[in-house]
Amino acid sequence: MEFVLDTGFTGYLTLPPESIRRLALRSVGQRTFELANGDLFDFQVYIGSVLWHGRPSDVLVLESDSAPLLGMTLLWGSKVTVDALHNGQVTIEEL
């Protein structure tokens, strides 16, 4: 699955509803988050498990109709390198 790396997103991940259903993620309720424009928005929140830096990790997944986002909480403790070219590579390494 491809994600947009969003340094302005302070959470772990977002996924569209159909991906959440396909992965059968467990709901943990609804929470309010502040968007980049300052608006408050209620998101359905789920628990997901990812393999991150070679280890399984449980993460909070927000349901969103946008492209899947990878946020700063998941990236914390990582080095991100971006080849700023068309179709450039993005690498994420553990620090």
N, CA, C and O atoms as a printed pandas DataFrame, in Angstrom:
     atom_number atom_name residue_name chain_id  residue_number  x_coord  y_coord  z_coord
0              1         N          MET        A               1    0.851   -1.174    0.000
1              2        CA          MET        A               1    0.000    0.000    0.000
2              3         C          MET        A               1    0.896    1.236    0.000
3              4         O          MET        A               1    1.893    1.274    0.721
4              5         N          GLU        A               2    0.560    2.222   -0.781
5              6        CA          GLU        A               2    1.309    3.469   -0.824
6              7         C          GLU        A               2    0.673    4.496    0.100
7              8         O          GLU        A               2   -0.549    4.584    0.214
8              9         N          PHE        A               3    1.538    5.278    0.764
9             10        CA          PHE        A               3    1.095    6.326    1.675
10            11         C          PHE        A               3    1.724    7.647    1.269
11            12         O          PHE        A               3    2.803    7.682    0.678
12            13         N          VAL        A               4    1.040    8.723    1.590
13            14        CA          VAL        A               4    1.604   10.058    1.482
14            15         C          VAL        A               4    2.270   10.365    2.811
15            16         O          VAL        A               4    1.630   10.288    3.859
16            17         N          LEU        A               5    3.541   10.709    2.778
17            18        CA          LEU        A               5    4.265   11.081    3.990
18            19         C          LEU        A               5    3.865   12.516    4.308
19            20         O          LEU        A               5    4.187   13.434    3.554
20            21         N          ASP        A               6    3.167   12.712    5.420
21            22        CA          ASP        A               6    2.608   14.024    5.774
22            23         C          ASP        A               6    3.227   14.504    7.080
23            24         O          ASP        A               6    2.813   14.089    8.162
24            25         N          THR        A               7    4.225   15.384    6.972
25            26        CA          THR        A               7    4.911   15.883    8.168
26            27         C          THR        A               7    4.033   16.817    8.997
27            28         O          THR        A               7    4.391   17.156   10.125
28            29         N          GLY        A               8    2.901   17.234    8.462
29            30        CA          GLY        A               8    1.962   18.052    9.226
30            31         C          GLY        A               8    0.937   17.224    9.983
31            32         O          GLY        A               8    0.171   17.763   10.782
32            33         N          PHE        A               9    0.915   15.917    9.739
33            34        CA          PHE        A               9   -0.016   15.006   10.404
34            35         C          PHE        A               9    0.692   14.410   11.609
35            36         O          PHE        A               9    1.694   13.711   11.458
36            37         N          THR        A              10    0.182   14.679   12.795
37            38        CA          THR        A              10    0.861   14.249   14.019
38            39         C          THR        A              10    0.476   12.848   14.470
39            40         O          THR        A              10    1.013   12.360   15.464
40            41         N          GLY        A              11   -0.439   12.187   13.766
41            42        CA          GLY        A              11   -0.843   10.834   14.136
42            43         C          GLY        A              11    0.036    9.777   13.497
43            44         O          GLY        A              11    1.130   10.065   13.012
44            45         N          TYR        A              12   -0.461    8.546   13.505
45            46        CA          TYR        A              12    0.249    7.408   12.915
46            47         C          TYR        A              12   -0.099    7.255   11.440
47            48         O          TYR        A              12    0.728    7.511   10.565
48            49         N          LEU        A              13   -1.355    6.827   11.170
49            50        CA          LEU        A              13   -1.792    6.522    9.808
50            51         C          LEU        A              13   -3.234    6.939    9.604
51            52         O          LEU        A              13   -4.011    7.008   10.556
52            53         N          THR        A              14   -3.590    7.219    8.346
53            54        CA          THR        A              14   -4.993    7.282    7.951
54            55         C          THR        A              14   -5.191    6.265    6.837
55            56         O          THR        A              14   -4.275    5.973    6.068
56            57         N          LEU        A              15   -6.393    5.738    6.769
57            58        CA          LEU        A              15   -6.771    4.805    5.705
58            59         C          LEU        A              15   -8.202    5.096    5.283
59            60         O          LEU        A              15   -9.011    5.545    6.095
60            61         N          PRO        A              16   -8.522    4.842    4.008
61            62        CA          PRO        A              16   -9.916    4.997    3.573
62            63         C          PRO        A              16  -10.787    3.868    4.139
63            64         O          PRO        A              16  -10.275    2.812    4.509
64            65         N          PRO        A              17  -12.097    4.095    4.203
65            66        CA          PRO        A              17  -13.008    3.108    4.800
66            67         C          PRO        A              17  -12.893    1.713    4.191
67            68         O          PRO        A              17  -12.937    0.719    4.915
68            69         N          GLU        A              18  -12.745    1.627    2.868
69            70        CA          GLU        A              18  -12.694    0.298    2.242
70            71         C          GLU        A              18  -11.445   -0.484    2.665
71            72         O          GLU        A              18  -11.503   -1.708    2.781
72            73         N          SER        A              19  -10.327    0.196    2.896
73            74        CA          SER        A              19   -9.112   -0.475    3.377
74            75         C          SER        A              19   -9.296   -0.953    4.815
75            76         O          SER        A              19   -8.853   -2.043    5.176
76            77         N          ILE        A              20   -9.947   -0.137    5.625
77            78        CA          ILE        A              20  -10.203   -0.513    7.021
78            79         C          ILE        A              20  -11.094   -1.747    7.079
79            80         O          ILE        A              20  -10.848   -2.651    7.878
80            81         N          ARG        A              21  -12.127   -1.795    6.240
81            82        CA          ARG        A              21  -13.014   -2.970    6.198
82            83         C          ARG        A              21  -12.258   -4.203    5.704
83            84         O          ARG        A              21  -12.398   -5.286    6.273
84            85         N          ARG        A              22  -11.457   -4.043    4.645
85            86        CA          ARG        A              22  -10.713   -5.173    4.086
86            87         C          ARG        A              22   -9.727   -5.748    5.099
87            88         O          ARG        A              22   -9.516   -6.961    5.142
88            89         N          LEU        A              23   -9.120   -4.879    5.917
89            90        CA          LEU        A              23   -8.160   -5.326    6.925
90            91         C          LEU        A              23   -8.819   -5.764    8.231
91            92         O          LEU        A              23   -8.152   -6.275    9.131
92            93         N          ALA        A              24  -10.119   -5.564    8.327
93            94        CA          ALA        A              24  -10.901   -5.939    9.516
94            95         C          ALA        A              24  -10.308   -5.341   10.788
95            96         O          ALA        A              24  -10.115   -6.038   11.784
96            97         N          LEU        A              25  -10.020   -4.032   10.740
97            98        CA          LEU        A              25   -9.448   -3.355   11.908
98            99         C          LEU        A              25  -10.509   -3.187   12.992
99           100         O          LEU        A              25  -11.693   -3.029   12.698
100          101         N          ARG        A              26  -10.069   -3.224   14.240
101          102        CA          ARG        A              26  -10.963   -3.107   15.396
102          103         C          ARG        A              26  -11.169   -1.631   15.747
103          104         O          ARG        A              26  -10.207   -0.886   15.936
104          105         N          SER        A              27  -12.419   -1.228   15.831
105          106        CA          SER        A              27  -12.762    0.153   16.171
106          107         C          SER        A              27  -12.518    0.410   17.657
107          108         O          SER        A              27  -12.806   -0.433   18.506
108          109         N          VAL        A              28  -11.976    1.604   17.952
109          110        CA          VAL        A              28  -11.803    2.022   19.347
110          111         C          VAL        A              28  -12.554    3.322   19.606
111          112         O          VAL        A              28  -12.271    4.030   20.573
112          113         N          GLY        A              29  -13.517    3.632   18.734
113          114        CA          GLY        A              29  -14.365    4.795   18.963
114          115         C          GLY        A              29  -14.061    5.956   18.040
115          116         O          GLY        A              29  -13.470    5.812   16.970
116          117         N          GLN        A              30  -14.493    7.107   18.507
117          118        CA          GLN        A              30  -14.356    8.334   17.727
118          119         C          GLN        A              30  -13.577    9.347   18.548
119          120         O          GLN        A              30  -13.767    9.449   19.760
120          121         N          ARG        A              31  -12.697   10.101   17.886
121          122        CA          ARG        A              31  -11.919   11.142   18.561
122          123         C          ARG        A              31  -11.885   12.387   17.694
123          124         O          ARG        A              31  -11.980   12.315   16.468
124          125         N          THR        A              32  -11.748   13.520   18.346
125          126        CA          THR        A              32  -11.693   14.800   17.650
126          127         C          THR        A              32  -10.235   15.223   17.478
127          128         O          THR        A              32   -9.452   15.197   18.427
128          129         N          PHE        A              33   -9.886   15.613   16.251
129          130        CA          PHE        A              33   -8.538   16.073   15.932
130          131         C          PHE        A              33   -8.631   17.420   15.238
131          132         O          PHE        A              33   -9.620   17.727   14.571
132          133         N          GLU        A              34   -7.585   18.217   15.407
133          134        CA          GLU        A              34   -7.508   19.509   14.734
134          135         C          GLU        A              34   -6.838   19.335   13.384
135          136         O          GLU        A              34   -5.762   18.744   13.288
136          137         N          LEU        A              35   -7.477   19.852   12.334
137          138        CA          LEU        A              35   -6.928   19.806   10.985
138          139         C          LEU        A              35   -5.927   20.941   10.779
139          140         O          LEU        A              35   -5.835   21.849   11.605
140          141         N          ALA        A              36   -5.187   20.888    9.689
141          142        CA          ALA        A              36   -4.160   21.889    9.398
142          143         C          ALA        A              36   -4.739   23.305    9.335
143          144         O          ALA        A              36   -4.047   24.270    9.658
144          145         N          ASN        A              37   -6.003   23.434    8.920
145          146        CA          ASN        A              37   -6.620   24.763    8.816
146          147         C          ASN        A              37   -7.221   25.243   10.133
147          148         O          ASN        A              37   -7.823   26.315   10.187
148          149         N          GLY        A              38   -7.059   24.446   11.203
149          150        CA          GLY        A              38   -7.574   24.825   12.516
150          151         C          GLY        A              38   -8.951   24.275   12.834
151          152         O          GLY        A              38   -9.387   24.341   13.983
152          153         N          ASP        A              39   -9.653   23.730   11.837
153          154        CA          ASP        A              39  -10.971   23.141   12.077
154          155         C          ASP        A              39  -10.838   21.866   12.905
155          156         O          ASP        A              39   -9.844   21.147   12.800
156          157         N          LEU        A              40  -11.850   21.595   13.731
157          158        CA          LEU        A              40  -11.916   20.351   14.484
158          159         C          LEU        A              40  -12.771   19.361   13.711
159          160         O          LEU        A              40  -13.801   19.730   13.145
160          161         N          PHE        A              41  -12.339   18.090   13.687
161          162        CA          PHE        A              41  -13.050   17.068   12.925
162          163         C          PHE        A              41  -13.055   15.772   13.722
163          164         O          PHE        A              41  -12.045   15.386   14.312
164          165         N          ASP        A              42  -14.211   15.101   13.732
165          166        CA          ASP        A              42  -14.344   13.814   14.416
166          167         C          ASP        A              42  -13.975   12.683   13.455
167          168         O          ASP        A              42  -14.531   12.586   12.361
168          169         N          PHE        A              43  -13.039   11.834   13.867
169          170        CA          PHE        A              43  -12.603   10.689   13.077
170          171         C          PHE        A              43  -12.961    9.405   13.798
171          172         O          PHE        A              43  -12.880    9.333   15.024
172          173         N          GLN        A              44  -13.358    8.389   13.039
173          174        CA          GLN        A              44  -13.440    7.035   13.569
174          175         C          GLN        A              44  -12.010    6.555   13.707
175          176         O          GLN        A              44  -11.188    6.767   12.815
176          177         N          VAL        A              45  -11.706    5.900   14.839
177          178        CA          VAL        A              45  -10.342    5.458   15.125
178          179         C          VAL        A              45  -10.330    3.940   15.278
179          180         O          VAL        A              45  -11.235    3.352   15.869
180          181         N          TYR        A              46   -9.295    3.327   14.736
181          182        CA          TYR        A              46   -9.141    1.875   14.747
182          183         C          TYR        A              46   -7.739    1.524   15.236
183          184         O          TYR        A              46   -6.836    2.360   15.227
184          185         N          ILE        A              47   -7.576    0.278   15.662
185          186        CA          ILE        A              47   -6.258   -0.249   16.016
186          187         C          ILE        A              47   -5.788   -1.112   14.847
187          188         O          ILE        A              47   -6.514   -1.985   14.372
188          189         N          GLY        A              48   -4.562   -0.853   14.393
189          190        CA          GLY        A              48   -3.952   -1.662   13.350
190          191         C          GLY        A              48   -2.583   -2.118   13.804
191          192         O          GLY        A              48   -2.019   -1.564   14.748
192          193         N          SER        A              49   -2.055   -3.112   13.145
193          194        CA          SER        A              49   -0.718   -3.600   13.445
194          195         C          SER        A              49    0.129   -3.460   12.191
195          196         O          SER        A              49   -0.277   -3.879   11.106
196          197         N          VAL        A              50    1.310   -2.868   12.346
197          198        CA          VAL        A              50    2.231   -2.701   11.221
198          199         C          VAL        A              50    3.581   -3.305   11.593
199          200         O          VAL        A              50    3.937   -3.390   12.769
200          201         N          LEU        A              51    4.310   -3.714   10.589
201          202        CA          LEU        A              51    5.694   -4.132   10.784
202          203         C          LEU        A              51    6.541   -2.895   10.526
203          204         O          LEU        A              51    6.663   -2.447    9.385
204          205         N          TRP        A              52    7.127   -2.341   11.587
205          206        CA          TRP        A              52    7.851   -1.073   11.501
206          207         C          TRP        A              52    9.271   -1.292   11.999
207          208         O          TRP        A              52    9.479   -1.705   13.140
208          209         N          HIS        A              53   10.236   -1.019   11.153
209          210        CA          HIS        A              53   11.646   -1.253   11.468
210          211         C          HIS        A              53   11.871   -2.691   11.939
211          212         O          HIS        A              53   12.649   -2.954   12.857
212          213         N          GLY        A              54   11.168   -3.606   11.282
213          214        CA          GLY        A              54   11.364   -5.021   11.549
214          215         C          GLY        A              54   10.629   -5.581   12.751
215          216         O          GLY        A              54   10.771   -6.760   13.076
216          217         N          ARG        A              55    9.833   -4.730   13.420
217          218        CA          ARG        A              55    9.111   -5.180   14.612
218          219         C          ARG        A              55    7.621   -4.861   14.474
219          220         O          ARG        A              55    7.255   -3.816   13.937
220          221         N          PRO        A              56    6.755   -5.769   14.964
221          222        CA          PRO        A              56    5.326   -5.449   14.939
222          223         C          PRO        A              56    5.020   -4.328   15.926
223          224         O          PRO        A              56    5.585   -4.268   17.019
224          225         N          SER        A              57    4.126   -3.453   15.522
225          226        CA          SER        A              57    3.747   -2.328   16.370
226          227         C          SER        A              57    2.267   -2.031   16.173
227          228         O          SER        A              57    1.796   -1.942   15.039
228          229         N          ASP        A              58    1.530   -1.878   17.274
229          230        CA          ASP        A              58    0.129   -1.474   17.185
230          231         C          ASP        A              58    0.061    0.039   17.036
231          232         O          ASP        A              58    0.755    0.776   17.735
232          233         N          VAL        A              59   -0.789    0.493   16.113
233          234        CA          VAL        A              59   -0.907    1.924   15.828
234          235         C          VAL        A              59   -2.377    2.316   15.745
235          236         O          VAL        A              59   -3.243    1.484   15.476
236          237         N          LEU        A              60   -2.641    3.594   15.980
237          238        CA          LEU        A              60   -3.983    4.129   15.771
238          239         C          LEU        A              60   -4.132    4.512   14.303
239          240         O          LEU        A              60   -3.257    5.155   13.722
240          241         N          VAL        A              61   -5.247    4.109   13.717
241          242        CA          VAL        A              61   -5.540    4.387   12.316
242          243         C          VAL        A              61   -6.808    5.229   12.271
243          244         O          VAL        A              61   -7.848    4.823   12.791
244          245         N          LEU        A              62   -6.722    6.399   11.650
245          246        CA          LEU        A              62   -7.892    7.262   11.484
246          247         C          LEU        A              62   -8.548    6.958   10.152
247          248         O          LEU        A              62   -7.868    6.798    9.138
248          249         N          GLU        A              63   -9.866    6.878   10.154
249          250        CA          GLU        A              63  -10.604    6.672    8.905
250          251         C          GLU        A              63  -10.750    8.003    8.186
251          252         O          GLU        A              63  -11.248    8.975    8.753
252          253         N          SER        A              64  -10.309    8.040    6.924
253          254        CA          SER        A              64  -10.375    9.266    6.145
254          255         C          SER        A              64  -10.573    8.919    4.677
255          256         O          SER        A              64  -10.014    7.943    4.177
256          257         N          ASP        A              65  -11.370    9.725    3.994
257          258        CA          ASP        A              65  -11.614    9.515    2.564
258          259         C          ASP        A              65  -10.464   10.000    1.690
259          260         O          ASP        A              65  -10.513    9.842    0.470
260          261         N          SER        A              66   -9.439   10.583    2.285
261          262        CA          SER        A              66   -8.302   11.082    1.514
262          263         C          SER        A              66   -7.329    9.947    1.201
263          264         O          SER        A              66   -7.558    8.800    1.586
264          265         N          ALA        A              67   -6.262   10.268    0.514
265          266        CA          ALA        A              67   -5.197    9.292    0.267
266          267         C          ALA        A              67   -4.634    8.851    1.614
267          268         O          ALA        A              67   -4.610    9.647    2.553
268          269         N          PRO        A              68   -4.182    7.605    1.733
269          270        CA          PRO        A              68   -3.594    7.146    2.991
270          271         C          PRO        A              68   -2.398    8.014    3.393
271          272         O          PRO        A              68   -1.531    8.313    2.572
272          273         N          LEU        A              69   -2.365    8.414    4.673
273          274        CA          LEU        A              69   -1.295    9.264    5.182
274          275         C          LEU        A              69   -0.454    8.509    6.199
275          276         O          LEU        A              69   -0.965    7.688    6.961
276          277         N          LEU        A              70    0.839    8.796    6.202
277          278        CA          LEU        A              70    1.772    8.305    7.205
278          279         C          LEU        A              70    2.241    9.530    7.966
279          280         O          LEU        A              70    2.810   10.448    7.376
280          281         N          GLY        A              71    2.006    9.554    9.278
281          282        CA          GLY        A              71    2.266   10.749   10.069
282          283         C          GLY        A              71    3.501   10.679   10.943
283          284         O          GLY        A              71    4.210    9.673   10.980
284          285         N          MET        A              72    3.735   11.760   11.636
285          286        CA          MET        A              72    4.962   11.947   12.407
286          287         C          MET        A              72    5.079   11.039   13.626
287          288         O          MET        A              72    6.194   10.713   14.032
288          289         N          THR        A              73    3.971   10.625   14.218
289          290        CA          THR        A              73    4.086    9.733   15.377
290          291         C          THR        A              73    4.701    8.402   14.967
291          292         O          THR        A              73    5.517    7.848   15.704
292          293         N          LEU        A              74    4.323    7.882   13.802
293          294        CA          LEU        A              74    4.938    6.641   13.320
294          295         C          LEU        A              74    6.382    6.888   12.878
295          296         O          LEU        A              74    7.235    6.017   13.049
296          297         N          LEU        A              75    6.661    8.052   12.320
297          298        CA          LEU        A              75    8.009    8.358   11.834
298          299         C          LEU        A              75    9.000    8.690   12.948
299          300         O          LEU        A              75   10.210    8.678   12.723
300          301         N          TRP        A              76    8.499    8.985   14.140
301          302        CA          TRP        A              76    9.391    9.390   15.235
302          303         C          TRP        A              76   10.480    8.335   15.442
303          304         O          TRP        A              76   10.190    7.141   15.511
304          305         N          GLY        A              77   11.714    8.776   15.538
305          306        CA          GLY        A              77   12.841    7.861   15.709
306          307         C          GLY        A              77   13.373    7.320   14.400
307          308         O          GLY        A              77   14.146    6.362   14.384
308          309         N          SER        A              78   12.960    7.936   13.296
309          310        CA          SER        A              78   13.373    7.491   11.972
310          311         C          SER        A              78   14.107    8.598   11.225
311          312         O          SER        A              78   13.949    9.783   11.517
312          313         N          LYS        A              79   14.902    8.183   10.269
313          314        CA          LYS        A              79   15.542    9.103    9.323
314          315         C          LYS        A              79   14.824    8.943    7.992
315          316         O          LYS        A              79   14.714    7.833    7.470
316          317         N          VAL        A              80   14.335   10.050    7.442
317          318        CA          VAL        A              80   13.624   10.032    6.168
318          319         C          VAL        A              80   14.498   10.713    5.127
319          320         O          VAL        A              80   14.942   11.845    5.320
320          321         N          THR        A              81   14.743   10.016    4.021
321          322        CA          THR        A              81   15.525   10.565    2.919
322          323         C          THR        A              81   14.637   10.594    1.685
323          324         O          THR        A              81   14.006    9.595    1.338
324          325         N          VAL        A              82   14.593   11.751    1.021
325          326        CA          VAL        A              82   13.755   11.929   -0.161
326          327         C          VAL        A              82   14.627   12.298   -1.347
327          328         O          VAL        A              82   15.381   13.269   -1.284
328          329         N          ASP        A              83   14.533   11.531   -2.434
329          330        CA          ASP        A              83   15.151   11.911   -3.702
330          331         C          ASP        A              83   14.154   12.811   -4.405
331          332         O          ASP        A              83   13.161   12.328   -4.951
332          333         N          ALA        A              84   14.404   14.108   -4.398
333          334        CA          ALA        A              84   13.452   15.089   -4.912
334          335         C          ALA        A              84   13.496   15.128   -6.443
335          336         O          ALA        A              84   13.987   16.078   -7.051
336          337         N          LEU        A              85   12.965   14.064   -7.034
337          338        CA          LEU        A              85   12.877   13.897   -8.475
338          339         C          LEU        A              85   11.534   13.258   -8.799
339          340         O          LEU        A              85   10.884   12.699   -7.916
340          341         N          HIS        A              86   11.112   13.337  -10.064
341          342        CA          HIS        A              86    9.906   12.635  -10.482
342          343         C          HIS        A              86   10.104   11.148  -10.211
343          344         O          HIS        A              86   11.088   10.560  -10.658
344          345         N          ASN        A              87    9.172   10.539   -9.481
345          346        CA          ASN        A              87    9.266    9.135   -9.057
346          347         C          ASN        A              87   10.503    8.868   -8.199
347          348         O          ASN        A              87   11.010    7.747   -8.173
348          349         N          GLY        A              88   10.992    9.899   -7.494
349          350        CA          GLY        A              88   12.155    9.741   -6.632
350          351         C          GLY        A              88   11.848    8.815   -5.465
351          352         O          GLY        A              88   10.705    8.693   -5.025
352          353         N          GLN        A              89   12.878    8.178   -4.984
353          354        CA          GLN        A              89   12.744    7.212   -3.900
354          355         C          GLN        A              89   12.658    7.922   -2.552
355          356         O          GLN        A              89   13.306    8.945   -2.333
356          357         N          VAL        A              90   11.846    7.362   -1.654
357          358        CA          VAL        A              90   11.764    7.791   -0.261
358          359         C          VAL        A              90   12.209    6.609    0.588
359          360         O          VAL        A              90   11.661    5.513    0.470
360          361         N          THR        A              91   13.208    6.832    1.449
361          362        CA          THR        A              91   13.653    5.759    2.336
362          363         C          THR        A              91   13.433    6.195    3.779
363          364         O          THR        A              91   13.623    7.360    4.131
364          365         N          ILE        A              92   13.031    5.236    4.603
365          366        CA          ILE        A              92   12.810    5.477    6.026
366          367         C          ILE        A              92   13.670    4.468    6.776
367          368         O          ILE        A              92   13.521    3.258    6.602
368          369         N          GLU        A              93   14.566    4.973    7.607
369          370        CA          GLU        A              93   15.484    4.119    8.367
370          371         C          GLU        A              93   15.339    4.417    9.845
371          372         O          GLU        A              93   15.058    5.550   10.236
372          373         N          GLU        A              94   15.530    3.408   10.654
373          374        CA          GLU        A              94   15.505    3.593   12.105
374          375         C          GLU        A              94   16.768    4.326   12.561
375          376         O          GLU        A              94   17.871    4.038   12.095
376          377         N          LEU        A              95   16.589    5.272   13.472
377          378        CA          LEU        A              95   17.734    5.969   14.059
378          379         C          LEU        A              95   18.209    5.244   15.302
379          380         O          LEU        A              95   19.168    5.677   15.941
